[in-house]
Amino acid sequence: MLRTLLFIHRYLAVAVGLLMALWCLSGFVMLYQQYPTLTDAERLRGLPPLRLEGCCQSDFLAGDDAAGGDFSIQMQRGVPVLLQEGSSPFDLASGRPLREPTQQQLLGIAADHARASGIAAEPRWLREGGMDQWTLLAAGRDQRIAQVALGDAAGTQLYLARDTGELLQDTSRRERVLAWLGAIPHWLYPISLRQHAKLWSDIVIWTAVIGTFLTATGLYVGIARWQRRRDGRRASPFRGWWYWHHVAGLIFGVLALTWVFSGLLTMTPWGLFAGSGVAWQVGPQISGTPSATDLKRFVDEAPARLANGGFVRLRSQPLGGRLFVLAERADGSSLRVDAGGVPAPLTEDELRAALAGIDPPLADLSLLQGDDAYYYSHKERQELPVWRAVLADGQRTRIYIGANTGQFRIVDGDARWMRWLERGLHGLDFAGLRKRPLWDIVALLLLAGVTVVTVSGAWMALQRLRKDLSRN
């Protein structure tokens, strides 16, 4: 039995050993640089201040009981623009739809973003095309995209939707280079593979399954081969690379197993931990659907009240079927207002009314002044205080609602499991480890140990393959 497992372990290492070593080596980069994404904070910093004096025209809006839909208002091409998914952008100064931006106008939008972000730039047109390596997460497969270089020292490039001028993505030279050393090999993410979603998913899942089995068999064989010497002490029977692989595997093998297994679970294989659907069911019940009349009222009444607030974006955040809007500034601060543009702090009575009719029903509501196990600030700052609503379903689904903004996030039972299996095991995201540099020291030391296991294993697998081929 042991000989059979050792044989399987050796030749599985030939199959996936190099890939596991690559996962570890790229993991060092991913500790400090993730895949490039345009965060909402970056988007806000790059928006020019709203100019709402003398604005706005609303004759083009329906003004009836039809669903109003989510919207945002921001400056584009020198005018305040209403953006709604599935609709053309509207110039609120004239009440007319905006035509598709020209190449020169797109360069102007890029220049506005650079100026607002504090970047000295001379935008230069690069290309017009479809999705590429850096817009995999930001654009649809068939979306037309304009790519612009800012010409700054950081090598910043912007990607804009060709039909609307909306900013989709920004990357710097550093992010692009480190992505090829980190996230792309770690996630097996080159566009040539990733654009085939089913094939990519199957490859990642099955290589992780094989890696999990390889690590588990290695642990078993390593423990079984730890021999008792004549003096009574136990020691490894191996020498050279085999010795270091054996000893490092005994020390770091369990950690290697948890990392590769938790990495497998991040893919939610075969529907595991994919979510119960409660979020899709409850989310629309909480927000409700304000009418087009509410949107028309907001466009008519709110700009005069918000003109001097230093805002860069107005974004709908409905609750309980009523229209509320977050007026946001470049520094991330915001003001919650109602459909008339009047400040509307979220109250407990209002929140309970919004939650009263949802299914599953509300079981508990409390106001948190600090973090809990599923809502906390780590790599991103979370809003506090926050209301925590617990539903009376079998999963005790939690809903976190920002006390200042009304923004909410739903965490069902599967999401709570993934918090521990993915963020916990895979990212070492535990309360006692979040402070730096403690997290850095622990993460680097543990990753170095697992890397010794995988690199030595990959090297020995190649040596074994070379010997086998030389015999033939």
C-alpha positions in Angstrom: 0.0 0.0 0.0 2.7 2.5 1.0 4.8 1.7 -2.1 1.7 2.2 -4.3 0.9 5.6 -2.7 4.6 6.6 -3.1 4.4 5.7 -6.8 1.2 7.7 -7.2 2.7 10.6 -5.3 5.8 10.7 -7.5 4.0 10.8 -10.8 1.3 13.1 -9.7 4.2 15.5 -8.8 5.3 15.2 -12.5 1.8 16.2 -13.6 1.1 19.2 -11.3 4.3 19.7 -9.2 5.6 22.6 -11.3 2.1 24.2 -11.2 2.0 24.0 -7.4 5.5 25.5 -7.2 4.3 28.3 -9.5 1.2 28.9 -7.3 3.6 29.4 -4.3 6.1 31.6 -6.1 3.3 33.8 -7.5 1.7 33.9 -4.1 4.6 36.0 -2.8 3.7 38.7 -5.4 0.0 38.4 -4.6 0.6 39.2 -0.9 1.2 42.8 -2.1 -0.3 43.2 -5.5 -3.6 41.8 -6.6 -5.0 41.7 -10.2 -5.6 45.3 -11.4 -9.1 46.6 -10.7 -10.6 50.1 -10.7 -11.9 50.5 -7.2 -14.8 52.8 -6.4 -12.5 55.0 -4.4 -10.2 55.5 -7.4 -13.3 56.2 -9.6 -14.5 58.9 -7.2 -11.1 60.5 -7.0 -11.0 60.8 -10.8 -14.4 62.4 -11.2 -14.5 66.2 -11.7 -16.8 68.2 -9.3 -20.5 68.3 -10.3 -21.6 71.7 -11.8 -25.3 71.8 -11.0 -26.0 75.5 -11.1 -28.9 76.1 -13.4 -29.4 72.4 -13.9 -31.4 70.3 -14.8 -33.9 69.4 -17.6 -36.3 66.5 -16.8 -38.8 66.7 -19.7 -37.3 63.5 -21.2 -38.2 61.5 -18.1 -41.4 59.6 -18.0 -42.6 60.9 -14.6 -45.1 58.1 -14.0 -45.4 55.0 -11.8 -43.1 52.9 -14.0 -40.0 51.5 -12.4 -37.3 54.2 -12.2 -34.3 52.0 -12.1 -30.8 52.6 -10.6 -29.0 55.7 -11.8 -26.0 57.9 -11.2 -25.2 61.5 -12.2 -21.7 62.7 -12.8 -19.8 65.2 -15.0 -18.8 64.0 -18.5 -17.7 66.1 -21.5 -18.3 69.2 -19.4 -21.9 68.6 -18.6 -23.8 66.7 -15.8 -24.9 63.4 -17.2 -27.6 60.9 -16.2 -26.4 57.3 -16.5 -28.8 54.4 -16.3 -28.0 50.8 -17.2 -29.4 49.9 -20.6 -30.1 53.5 -21.6 -28.1 56.1 -23.4 -26.4 58.8 -21.3 -28.5 62.0 -21.0 -27.2 65.5 -20.9 -29.1 67.0 -18.0 -28.3 70.5 -19.0 -30.1 70.2 -22.3 -32.3 67.1 -21.7 -31.0 65.5 -24.8 -29.2 62.1 -25.2 -25.5 62.3 -25.6 -24.1 60.9 -28.8 -21.3 58.4 -28.9 -18.2 60.3 -27.9 -15.6 61.0 -30.5 -12.0 60.0 -30.1 -11.1 63.6 -29.1 -13.9 63.6 -26.5 -12.7 60.3 -25.0 -9.2 61.8 -24.7 -10.8 64.8 -22.9 -12.6 62.4 -20.5 -9.2 60.8 -19.8 -7.7 64.2 -19.2 -10.4 65.1 -16.8 -9.8 61.9 -14.8 -6.1 62.5 -14.7 -6.5 66.1 -13.6 -9.0 65.2 -10.8 -6.6 62.4 -9.7 -3.6 64.7 -9.5 -1.8 63.2 -12.5 0.1 65.4 -14.9 -0.9 63.8 -18.1 -0.9 64.2 -21.9 -3.5 61.5 -23.0 -2.6 59.5 -26.1 -4.9 57.3 -28.1 -3.8 53.6 -28.1 -6.5 51.5 -29.7 -10.1 50.7 -30.0 -11.2 47.1 -29.7 -12.8 44.5 -27.5 -12.0 42.9 -24.1 -8.3 42.3 -23.4 -6.2 41.0 -20.5 -6.9 44.0 -18.3 -10.6 44.3 -18.9 -11.5 40.6 -18.2 -13.3 41.7 -14.9 -14.5 45.1 -16.1 -16.2 44.6 -19.4 -18.5 42.3 -21.4 -17.2 40.0 -24.1 -18.7 42.1 -26.9 -18.2 45.5 -25.4 -16.3 48.1 -27.5 -13.5 49.6 -25.5 -11.1 52.6 -26.0 -7.7 52.3 -24.5 -5.8 55.6 -23.7 -2.3 56.1 -22.3 -1.9 59.1 -19.9 1.8 59.5 -20.6 2.7 59.9 -16.9 5.7 58.4 -15.2 3.7 55.5 -13.8 2.6 54.4 -17.3 -1.1 54.7 -16.5 -3.5 53.4 -19.1 -7.3 54.0 -19.0 -10.0 51.8 -20.6 -13.3 53.6 -21.5 -16.6 52.3 -22.8 -16.6 53.4 -26.5 -20.3 54.1 -26.6 -20.8 56.0 -23.3 -17.3 57.2 -22.2 -17.6 55.5 -18.8 -14.3 54.6 -17.2 -14.0 50.8 -16.9 -10.5 50.2 -15.8 -7.1 51.8 -15.1 -3.7 50.1 -14.8 -0.2 51.2 -14.1 3.0 49.7 -15.5 3.8 48.3 -12.1 0.4 46.6 -11.9 0.6 45.1 -15.3 4.2 43.7 -14.7 3.4 42.3 -11.3 0.1 40.8 -12.6 2.2 38.6 -14.9 4.3 37.5 -12.0 1.4 37.1 -9.5 -2.3 36.9 -10.3 -2.1 35.7 -13.9 0.0 32.5 -13.2 -1.7 32.1 -9.8 -5.2 32.1 -11.2 -4.2 30.6 -14.6 -5.5 33.8 -16.0 -4.1 34.6 -19.4 -6.9 35.9 -21.7 -6.3 33.1 -24.2 -7.6 30.7 -21.5 -9.8 32.8 -19.3 -12.1 34.0 -22.1 -13.3 30.4 -22.4 -15.0 30.4 -19.0 -16.1 26.7 -18.8 -12.7 25.4 -20.0 -10.8 27.7 -17.6 -13.0 26.7 -14.6 -12.6 23.0 -15.4 -8.8 23.2 -15.6 -8.5 25.2 -12.4 -10.8 22.9 -10.5 -9.2 19.6 -11.6 -5.6 20.8 -11.2 -6.6 21.9 -7.7 -8.3 18.5 -7.0 -5.1 16.7 -8.2 -3.0 19.1 -6.1 -5.1 18.3 -3.0 -4.7 14.6 -3.6 -1.0 15.0 -4.2 -0.5 16.9 -1.0 -2.7 14.5 1.1 -0.8 11.4 -0.2 2.5 13.2 0.4 1.5 13.8 4.0 0.6 10.2 4.5 3.8 8.9 2.9 5.9 11.4 4.8 4.6 10.4 8.2 4.8 6.7 7.3 8.5 7.0 6.3 9.6 8.9 9.4 11.7 6.1 10.9 12.9 5.2 14.4 16.7 5.0 14.6 18.7 2.7 16.8 19.1 5.4 19.5 15.4 5.7 19.7 15.0 9.0 17.9 13.1 9.4 14.7 14.6 10.7 11.5 14.2 10.8 7.8 15.7 8.0 5.7 16.3 10.3 2.8 19.2 12.5 1.7 19.7 15.6 -0.4 16.6 17.0 -2.0 14.6 14.1 -0.8 15.5 14.9 2.8 14.5 18.6 2.6 11.3 17.7 0.8 10.5 15.1 3.5 11.2 17.3 6.5 9.6 20.5 5.0 6.6 18.4 4.1 6.2 17.1 7.6 6.4 20.7 9.0 4.4 22.5 6.4 2.4 19.8 4.8 -0.9 20.4 6.6 -0.7 24.1 5.7 0.0 23.2 2.1 -3.0 21.0 2.1 -5.3 23.7 3.6 -4.0 26.2 1.0 -4.5 24.1 -2.1 -7.9 22.8 -0.8 -9.2 26.2 0.1 -8.0 27.5 -3.3 -10.1 24.7 -4.8 -13.1 25.9 -2.8 -12.8 29.5 -4.1 -13.9 28.1 -7.5 -17.2 26.8 -5.8 -16.7 23.5 -7.6 -19.9 21.6 -8.4 -22.0 24.3 -6.7 -20.4 23.9 -3.3 -20.7 27.2 -1.2 -22.1 29.0 -4.3 -24.8 30.6 -2.1 -28.3 29.7 -1.2 -30.0 32.4 -3.4 -31.2 34.3 -0.3 -29.3 37.4 -1.4 -31.0 37.4 -4.8 -34.4 36.9 -3.1 -34.0 39.4 -0.2 -31.9 42.1 -1.8 -34.7 43.4 -4.2 -37.2 43.2 -1.3 -35.1 45.5 0.9 -34.3 48.1 -1.8 -37.7 48.0 -3.5 -38.3 49.8 -6.8 -38.9 53.6 -6.7 -41.0 55.0 -9.5 -39.9 57.1 -12.5 -41.8 60.0 -10.7 -39.3 59.9 -7.9 -36.4 60.2 -10.4 -38.1 63.1 -12.2 -38.6 64.8 -8.8 -35.0 64.3 -7.9 -33.8 65.8 -11.2 -36.1 68.8 -10.8 -35.5 69.6 -7.1 -32.2 68.1 -5.9 -29.6 69.9 -7.9 -30.3 73.4 -6.4 -29.9 71.9 -2.9 -26.7 70.0 -3.7 -24.9 72.5 -6.0 -22.5 73.7 -3.4 -21.7 70.5 -1.6 -18.5 69.6 -3.4 -20.0 66.4 -4.7 -18.6 64.4 -7.7 -21.3 61.8 -8.1 -25.0 61.3 -7.2 -25.9 57.6 -6.9 -29.3 56.0 -6.2 -29.6 53.9 -3.1 -33.3 53.0 -2.7 -34.6 51.5 0.5 -38.1 50.1 1.2 -39.3 51.2 -2.3 -38.4 54.9 -1.6 -35.8 56.7 -3.6 -32.7 57.8 -1.6 -29.5 59.1 -3.2 -25.9 59.1 -2.0 -24.2 62.4 -2.8 -20.6 61.4 -2.9 -17.3 63.5 -2.7 -13.9 62.7 -4.1 -12.6 61.8 -0.6 -15.2 59.1 -0.2 -17.4 61.0 2.2 -21.1 61.1 1.3 -24.5 62.5 2.3 -27.8 60.5 2.1 -30.6 62.6 0.7 -34.2 61.9 -0.3 -36.0 62.3 -3.6 -36.1 66.1 -3.0 -32.4 66.4 -2.2 -33.1 66.9 1.5 -30.6 65.2 3.9 -32.2 62.0 5.1 -30.2 60.2 7.8 -31.2 56.5 8.2 -33.4 55.9 11.2 -34.2 52.7 13.0 -37.9 53.1 12.4 -37.3 53.6 8.7 -35.0 50.5 8.5 -37.5 48.3 10.4 -40.2 49.4 8.1 -38.1 48.4 5.1 -37.3 45.1 6.6 -40.9 44.4 7.8 -42.2 42.7 4.8 -39.2 40.6 3.7 -39.2 36.8 3.4 -37.5 35.2 5.4 -38.7 37.5 8.2 -36.5 39.6 10.5 -35.4 37.8 13.7 -33.0 40.4 15.2 -31.7 43.9 14.6 -28.8 45.5 16.4 -26.4 48.5 15.8 -22.7 47.6 15.7 -20.2 50.2 16.6 -17.3 47.9 15.7 -16.3 44.8 13.6 -17.7 41.3 13.9 -16.5 38.1 12.3 -18.1 38.7 9.0 -18.0 42.5 8.7 -14.7 44.2 9.4 -12.1 46.5 7.9 -8.9 44.8 6.6 -7.7 45.6 3.1 -10.8 47.8 2.6 -12.3 50.2 5.1 -15.9 49.3 6.1 -18.6 51.7 7.1 -19.3 52.0 10.8 -21.6 52.1 12.6 -23.6 49.4 10.8 -26.9 47.8 11.4 -26.9 44.0 11.6 -30.1 42.3 10.7 -30.4 38.5 11.3 -33.2 36.7 9.4 -35.3 33.8 10.7 -34.2 31.3 8.1 -32.2 28.1 8.6 -28.9 29.8 7.7 -29.4 32.8 10.1 -28.7 35.0 7.1 -27.1 38.4 8.1 -27.7 41.7 6.4 -25.3 44.6 7.2 -26.8 48.0 6.5 -24.6 51.1 6.7 -26.1 53.5 9.3 -25.0 56.6 7.3 -25.5 55.4 3.7 -28.1 52.7 3.7 -25.9 50.5 1.6 -26.3 46.8 2.5 -24.5 43.5 2.1 -26.1 40.1 2.6 -24.1 37.2 4.1 -25.8 33.8 4.0 -24.6 30.5 5.5 -22.4 29.6 2.5 -20.8 33.1 2.5 -19.9 32.6 6.2 -18.3 29.3 5.5 -16.4 30.8 2.6 -15.2 33.6 4.9 -13.3 31.0 7.0 -12.3 28.6 4.2 -11.2 31.2 1.7 -10.3 34.4 3.5 -9.3 32.6 6.7 -7.4 29.5 5.5 -6.2 30.8 2.1 -5.5 34.5 3.1 -4.6 34.0 6.8 -7.4 36.5 7.5 -7.9 36.1 11.2 -8.5 38.8 13.8 -5.2 38.3 15.7 -3.1 38.4 12.5 -4.5 41.5 10.7 -2.1 43.9 12.3 1.0 44.6 10.2 3.9 43.8 10.2 2.8 40.7 12.2 0.7 39.5 9.2 3.6 40.0 6.8 6.1 38.1 9.0 3.7 35.1 9.5 2.6 35.0 5.9 6.1 35.2 4.4 7.5 32.6 6.7 4.7 30.1 6.1 4.7 30.7 2.4 8.4 30.2 2.3 8.1 26.9 4.0 5.3 25.7 1.7 7.4 26.9 -1.3 10.3 24.7 -0.2 7.9 21.7 -0.2 6.6 22.4 -3.7 9.8 23.5 -5.3 11.8 20.5 -4.0 8.9 18.2 -5.0 8.8 19.7 -8.5 12.6 19.4 -8.9 12.5 15.7 -7.9 9.6 15.0 -10.2 11.5 16.4 -13.1 14.6 14.4 -12.1 12.4 11.3 -11.9 10.9 12.0 -15.4 14.4 12.6 -16.8 15.6 9.2 -15.5 12.5 7.4 -16.8 12.9 8.9 -20.2 16.6 8.0 -20.4 15.7 4.3 -19.8 13.5 4.2 -22.9 
